[in-house]
């Protein structure tokens, strides 16, 4: 996999640089392919910059809350207990992958962090048991679980489509409930099959007896301490368990009432669910503040990118470029092949727009318009983009960076294994789109 490593490390710039470059590319294409002039393009871009502020906040919260939840005391203790379950080398690799996959289906922010934390716990406890574990493969297995995140409960596109007033709902004139996307029979089946196929693939490429193995090179146990010394009356309030517990219970009550009254899952409800769990699990505001500070460092780059994606949406909409792109898709696709082509194109776009929410902002309107004109169910278009987005994350380094930082590894250390995940999962996603055709 050395050629792939070389390309990724030497020639793929940051996601922010991609977003800036893509802005100029789209602007130039609008000038060439439409009747819009420079003033119209600039106005469309500028007017669109603030178009995704609410969506940006929702996406940032999913990552922030997932990271925070994964590092709460009870969750870390549970992960430590889980780390001792594998008894053999192969079990260790597959166990890390499955746990990360399940966590990713719950929340993509949770899955990212849980995967690498479980990998470290399994490596540490495996070393104590005398298991000869290849740490890069453990981390790759944890990151590979992320390959199904967009099929789960926190999928950016699926939840956006289910949210009243979202840009997808406004384009379609209605919301698309998650029963037609996340919880459709074919998506749930594809998720299970993907887990099985990728697990088999990882088992096949695991180091054998006599192969070189790189073991965990540091103490993986969490030694972070939270300073909650009580000195003043204000400190007593910050150290109070009652405050966080009350908020957690109030949020839980609200969520229960929401569903009892017939409410559906959207981006906000998903975020409040994770926030409720966090408030219920942390010991006090002291701990919560510390956890959020640690998690916030991963959010900054996303916040910078979303206004740029919104500006791109503005150019697409105001200049008519979205129709030009849609015309091209309609000209090369049929109702039967649309899903596969949308999936493959989304995989390519993900290299340039690695944020799932950002990708839906850029590509979603184009594919939904094309799907409507071809008579394809919008749920197929939504899931095709979702599959492509999660698929090439396996070789796009943006989301791997926080994982690699925690594991003290480089992209080249895991890329060979995540490439295997890319191939195995891609087969499942492609076949799924072919079988689904124009609608479920």
SVG drawing of the C-alpha trace seen along z (x, -y; Angstrom):
<svg xmlns="http://www.w3.org/2000/svg" viewBox="-49 -42 58 61">
<polyline fill="none" stroke="black" stroke-width="0.4" points="0.0,0.0 3.0,-2.3 1.8,-4.1 -1.5,-4.9 0.4,-6.1 2.5,-8.4 -0.5,-10.0 -2.4,-10.5 0.5,-11.9 2.1,-14.0 -0.6,-15.2 -3.9,-15.4 -4.2,-18.8 -6.3,-19.7 -10.1,-19.5 -10.2,-23.3 -7.9,-23.8 -10.2,-21.5 -13.3,-23.6 -11.6,-26.8 -10.4,-25.2 -13.9,-23.7 -15.4,-27.2 -13.3,-28.6 -13.9,-25.6 -17.6,-25.9 -17.5,-29.6 -15.5,-29.2 -17.8,-26.4 -20.8,-28.7 -19.2,-31.4 -18.5,-28.9 -21.6,-26.7 -24.3,-29.1 -25.4,-32.6 -24.4,-34.1 -21.9,-36.9 -19.2,-37.5 -21.5,-39.8 -24.3,-37.2 -21.8,-34.5 -20.3,-36.6 -23.7,-37.6 -24.9,-34.0 -21.8,-32.9 -22.0,-35.8 -25.7,-35.5 -25.3,-31.7 -22.5,-31.9 -25.0,-32.0 -27.3,-29.4 -26.1,-26.5 -25.5,-28.1 -28.1,-26.0 -27.0,-22.9 -23.4,-23.7 -24.2,-23.9 -26.1,-20.6 -23.1,-18.8 -20.6,-20.3 -22.7,-19.2 -22.9,-15.6 -19.1,-15.4 -18.7,-17.3 -21.3,-15.3 -20.1,-11.9 -16.6,-12.6 -17.7,-13.8 -19.9,-10.8 -17.2,-8.4 -14.9,-9.9 -17.3,-10.0 -16.3,-7.9 -18.9,-5.1 -18.3,-4.7 -14.5,-4.5 -15.0,-1.9 -17.2,0.1 -14.7,-0.1 -12.0,1.1 -14.1,4.1 -14.8,4.9 -11.1,4.7 -10.5,7.9 -13.0,10.0 -11.0,11.1 -9.1,14.4 -7.2,14.8 -5.5,12.6 -8.1,12.8 -10.9,12.3 -9.1,9.1 -9.1,7.6 -12.7,8.5 -13.9,7.5 -12.5,4.0 -14.1,3.7 -17.6,4.8 -17.6,2.6 -16.6,-0.4 -19.2,0.4 -22.0,0.6 -20.9,-2.6 -20.7,-4.3 -24.3,-3.3 -25.3,-5.0 -23.3,-8.2 -20.5,-8.9 -18.7,-11.0 -19.0,-8.3 -17.8,-5.6 -14.7,-7.5 -13.5,-7.8 -14.8,-4.5 -13.0,-2.6 -9.5,-3.9 -10.2,-3.7 -11.2,-0.1 -8.2,0.6 -5.9,-0.8 -7.7,1.1 -7.5,4.4 -3.9,3.8 -3.0,3.1 -4.8,6.0 -3.8,8.3 -0.1,7.5 -0.7,8.5 -2.2,11.8 0.7,12.4 -1.2,11.9 1.0,10.9 -1.3,8.1 -0.4,5.8 -1.4,2.4 -1.8,0.7 -4.4,3.4 -6.2,2.9 -6.5,-0.9 -7.4,-0.2 -10.1,2.2 -11.5,-0.5 -11.5,-3.1 -13.0,-0.6 -16.1,-0.4 -16.7,-4.0 -17.4,-2.7 -21.1,-2.2 -21.7,-5.4 -24.0,-7.0 -26.3,-4.0 -27.0,-4.7 -28.8,-6.9 -26.7,-10.0 -26.4,-10.1 -26.1,-13.7 -28.1,-13.3 -30.8,-11.0 -31.5,-13.1 -31.4,-16.3 -34.0,-14.8 -36.1,-14.0 -35.9,-17.4 -38.6,-20.0 -37.3,-23.1 -34.0,-21.6 -32.7,-22.4 -33.5,-18.9 -37.0,-19.1 -37.5,-22.4 -36.2,-21.1 -38.5,-18.0 -41.5,-19.8 -41.6,-17.2 -39.5,-15.3 -38.2,-11.8 -38.7,-9.8 -35.9,-7.7 -38.1,-4.7 -37.5,-5.0 -33.7,-5.5 -31.9,-4.4 -34.5,-1.9 -35.4,-0.6 -35.1,3.1 -32.4,2.9 -30.2,0.4 -30.3,2.5 -29.5,5.6 -26.6,3.9 -25.2,2.7 -25.2,6.3 -23.7,7.7 -21.0,5.0 -20.0,5.9 -19.7,9.6 -17.8,9.0 -15.4,6.5 -14.8,8.6 -13.9,11.6 -11.6,9.4 -9.8,8.1 -9.4,11.6 -7.8,12.7 -5.2,9.9 -4.3,10.2 -0.6,11.0 0.1,14.7 2.6,16.5 6.1,15.3 5.0,12.0 6.3,8.7 4.1,7.3 4.2,3.8 2.8,3.9 1.4,1.1 4.4,-1.2 3.0,-3.1 0.7,-2.8 -2.8,-3.0 -4.4,-3.5 -6.1,-6.8 -4.2,-8.8 -6.0,-12.2 -7.3,-13.8 -10.0,-16.3 -9.4,-19.2 -12.5,-19.4 -11.1,-20.7 -13.7,-22.4 -12.5,-25.6 -15.2,-28.2 -19.0,-28.2 -18.9,-28.5 -16.8,-25.4 -19.4,-23.5 -22.0,-24.4 -19.6,-23.3 -18.9,-20.0 -22.6,-19.3 -24.0,-16.1 -27.5,-17.4 -27.2,-20.0 -26.1,-17.8 -28.5,-15.0 -31.5,-17.4 -30.7,-18.6 -30.2,-15.0 -33.6,-14.0 -35.3,-17.0 -33.9,-16.3 -34.8,-12.6 -38.4,-13.6 -38.6,-15.9 -37.3,-13.3 -39.8,-10.7 -42.7,-13.2 -41.5,-14.1 -41.8,-10.4 -45.0,-9.7 -46.7,-12.6 -45.7,-11.2 -42.5,-13.1 -39.8,-11.7 -36.0,-11.6 -34.2,-14.6 -30.8,-16.2 -31.9,-18.1 -33.5,-15.1 -30.4,-13.0 -28.2,-15.7 -30.4,-16.1 -30.4,-12.3 -26.6,-12.3 -26.6,-15.4 -29.1,-13.8 -26.8,-10.8 -23.8,-13.0 -25.6,-14.9 -26.7,-11.7 -23.2,-10.1 -20.9,-12.9 -20.2,-13.5 -20.6,-17.2 -20.2,-20.4 -16.4,-20.4 -16.1,-17.1 -18.4,-18.1 -16.5,-21.3 -13.2,-19.5 -14.6,-16.8 -16.1,-19.4 -12.9,-21.4 -11.0,-18.3 -13.6,-17.5 -13.9,-21.0 -10.4,-20.9 -11.9,-18.5 -14.7,-20.8 -12.9,-24.0 -12.1,-22.9 -15.7,-21.8 -17.0,-25.2 -14.7,-26.9 -15.8,-24.7 -19.5,-24.9 -19.9,-28.6 -17.8,-27.7 -20.1,-24.8 -23.1,-27.0 -21.5,-29.5 -21.1,-26.8 -24.8,-25.9 -25.6,-29.6 -23.7,-29.5 -25.3,-26.3 -28.8,-27.6 -28.6,-31.2 -26.7,-30.5 -28.6,-27.4 -25.4,-25.3 -27.3,-22.7 -29.6,-22.1 -26.5,-21.7 -25.0,-19.1 -28.4,-17.4 -28.9,-17.3 -25.6,-15.5 -26.5,-12.9 -29.9,-12.3 -28.2,-11.9 -25.8,-9.1 -28.0,-7.3 -31.1,-5.2 -33.5,-4.5 -31.8,-1.2 -28.2,-2.5 -28.8,-5.8 -28.1,-4.5 -24.7,-2.9 -23.6,-6.0 -24.6,-8.3 -22.8,-6.1 -19.6,-6.1 -19.7,-9.8 -20.3,-10.5 -17.2,-8.4 -15.2,-10.7 -16.8,-13.9 -16.0,-12.7 -12.3,-13.2 -12.9,-16.9 -15.7,-17.3 -15.0,-14.8 -17.7,-16.2 -20.9,-14.2 -23.0,-17.2 -21.0,-19.4 -21.2,-16.8 -24.9,-16.6 -25.1,-20.4 -23.0,-20.3 -24.1,-17.1 -27.5,-16.5 -29.5,-19.1 -28.0,-17.9 -28.7,-14.2 -32.1,-14.7 -33.1,-16.8 -31.7,-14.1 -33.5,-11.4 -36.8,-13.2 -36.5,-13.7 -35.6,-10.0 -38.4,-8.8 -36.1,-7.4 -37.3,-7.4 -35.4,-10.2 -34.5,-7.7 -32.3,-5.9 -30.5,-9.2 -30.0,-10.0 -28.6,-6.6 -26.4,-6.5 -24.7,-9.7 -24.5,-8.4 -22.8,-5.2 -20.3,-7.0 -19.5,-9.5 -18.8,-6.8 -17.0,-4.5 -14.0,-6.6 -13.4,-7.8 -11.3,-4.7 -8.6,-6.3 -9.4,-10.0 -7.3,-11.1 -9.6,-13.9 -11.6,-11.9 -8.7,-9.5 -6.5,-12.4 -8.1,-12.5 -7.9,-8.7 -4.3,-8.6 -3.5,-11.4 -5.0,-9.3 -3.2,-6.2 0.2,-7.9 0.3,-6.5 0.5,-7.8 -1.9,-7.3 0.6,-5.0 0.5,-2.7 -3.2,-1.8 -3.9,-2.7 -3.1,0.8 -5.8,2.3 -8.4,-0.4 -7.9,0.0 -9.1,3.6 -12.1,2.3 -12.7,-0.1 -12.8,2.7 -14.9,5.1 -17.5,2.5 -17.6,1.0 -18.7,4.3 -21.6,4.5 -22.6,0.9 -22.5,1.2 -24.5,4.4 -27.0,2.9 -27.6,0.0 -28.0,2.3 -30.5,4.4 -32.6,1.5 -32.8,-0.1 -35.1,-3.0 -36.8,-2.6 -37.5,-0.4"/>
</svg>
